Amino acid sequence: MEHKYLSIKETAQILGVTTLTLRNWDKKGTLTPYRNPVNNYRVYRRDQIDSFMRKIENSKNKRGGRRIDISMV
């Protein structure tokens, strides 16, 4: 099975965060990237990002309460 890899910029856009946030998450172990074997750049697998987003959604649903879509503000 072949995996689709995303650059740090593509991943940041999908998650709605900055590349600096992804670098900080890497340091904290929140979301660990793979490394390109040629240039050592951070890359993320698409299935890894999908799983991470589901995990975030599940934690939001468990907390309950109101959610505000700040993209509309």
C-alpha positions as CSV (number, residue, x, y, z in Angstrom):
1,M,0.0,0.0,0.0
2,E,1.4,3.4,-1.0
3,H,1.0,6.3,1.3
4,K,0.4,9.9,0.3
5,Y,2.9,12.2,2.0
6,L,2.2,15.9,2.6
7,S,4.6,18.7,3.1
8,I,4.6,20.7,6.4
9,K,2.9,23.6,4.5
10,E,0.1,21.3,3.1
11,T,-0.4,19.8,6.5
12,A,-0.7,23.2,8.2
13,Q,-3.3,24.3,5.7
14,I,-5.4,21.1,6.2
15,L,-5.2,21.5,10.0
16,G,-5.7,25.3,10.0
17,V,-2.5,26.0,11.9
18,T,0.8,27.5,11.1
19,T,4.0,25.6,10.2
20,L,5.5,26.9,13.4
21,T,2.6,25.2,15.4
22,L,3.5,21.9,13.6
23,R,7.1,22.3,14.5
24,N,6.1,23.0,18.2
25,W,3.8,19.9,18.1
26,D,6.7,17.9,16.8
27,K,8.9,19.0,19.8
28,K,6.2,18.2,22.3
29,G,5.4,14.9,20.6
30,T,1.8,15.9,19.8
31,L,2.1,15.2,16.1
32,T,5.3,13.6,15.0
33,P,6.2,13.8,11.3
34,Y,8.2,11.4,9.2
35,R,11.4,12.7,7.7
36,N,12.3,12.7,4.0
37,P,15.3,10.5,3.7
38,V,17.0,12.7,1.1
39,N,16.6,16.2,2.6
40,N,15.3,15.5,6.2
41,Y,12.3,17.7,5.7
42,R,9.2,17.0,7.8
43,V,6.5,15.1,5.9
44,Y,3.2,13.8,7.2
45,R,1.2,10.9,5.9
46,R,-2.4,11.7,4.9
47,D,-3.8,8.8,7.0
48,Q,-1.8,10.2,10.0
49,I,-3.5,13.6,9.6
50,D,-6.9,12.1,9.1
51,S,-6.5,10.1,12.3
52,F,-5.2,13.1,14.2
53,M,-8.3,15.2,13.1
54,R,-10.6,12.4,14.2
55,K,-8.9,12.3,17.6
56,I,-9.4,16.1,18.0
57,E,-13.1,15.8,17.0
58,N,-13.6,12.9,19.4
59,S,-12.1,14.9,22.3
60,K,-14.3,17.9,21.4
61,N,-17.4,15.7,21.4
62,K,-16.5,14.2,24.7
63,R,-16.2,17.6,26.3
64,G,-19.6,18.6,24.9
65,G,-20.8,22.2,25.2
66,R,-21.0,24.8,22.6
67,R,-18.5,25.1,19.7
68,I,-18.0,28.3,17.9
69,D,-16.8,28.4,14.3
70,I,-14.2,31.2,14.4
71,S,-13.7,31.1,10.7
72,M,-17.1,32.9,10.3
73,V,-16.2,35.6,12.9
